[in-house]
Every structure is written in C-alpha cells, then in structure tokens.
Amino acid sequence: MLSNTCKYAIRSVIFLSINNSENKKIGIKEISKELNIPSPFLGKILQILAKHKLLNSTKGPNGGFSLAKPANEISLLNIIEIIDGLDLFTNCIIGLRTCKQTGNIDLHCPIHSRYKPIGIQLYELFNSESIENLKNEILDSNGKIGL
C-alpha cells in the first residue's frame, strides 16, 4: 500500500525522533547505516521532508537532520501525504476511470463498496498516529528501528 520511499521516510522520522536531543543534528551517513537505506536515496527523501518543513536540514561538517517540530505534532499521514500523496484514500485501487466518489453506484468498481470503509479507517489511523506515540511504543518494547 505504501511505497518503499514512504516507508523509508517514516522509519527515518521515527529514527530522528528517537535520537532527538536539543540542537543535535544527525548526519545522513549515520541514518543510512542504522536504517540500512542507501545514502543517495535517503538524502533525496530527507530533502523532500525538509522542503515541506517536517525536518530541519543543515549543511556542513556539523550538519545533518533533525525534526522541525515536536514529534507529537507529526502524524503518519503528514509523511504519507508528502511522499505518496493521498490517492491511496481516494483513487480506485483497480484503476477504473469510471470509479469516482459519486453517489451513482453504477460508476463504482466492483470492490469500491468494500474498500471505501477500509480506506476511511486507514486514513483515520494514519492521521491519529503520531511519531511521538510510535517512538514511545518502540522504546517501551525495547524495539530498535532499522534492520
């Protein structure tokens, strides 16, 4: 459902949240190594998140990335919207051109009526799940983000 790019973005933001301390920037090489994501690909992802003001980016020898706002103010949906967009929740999963969010049931694809409630639940889950909450659950379970 989510692209690998989006999954990497989510993992990276959680990693930055877990390793967040005041005025600390984490370099791309460290994030890449810990999360097992190729540096050039990760750099593009993090720059997109920085462009959308989710992350701070500082260049130079002491540069790196950090969260641009508190982790409790960043939802999974914020990241999904930036990386993958919201088409997952609105577009036909089969790809029928006639399947639209209309009142005419004849225009819907065969799976529309079964998928729509799931799409709504996913949207609500991703919108209500904060990075702070995920970070705390990972730390409470002694989990480790990365491979």
Secondary structure, DSSP 8 states (H G I E B T S, - for coil): ---HHHHHHHHHHHHHHHT--TT--B-HHHHHHHHT--HHHHHHHHHHHHHTTSEEEE-STT-EEEESS-GGG-BHHHHHHHHT-SHHHHS-SS--TT--SSS-GGGS-TTHHHHHHHHHHHHHHHHH-BHHHHHHHHHHTT--S--
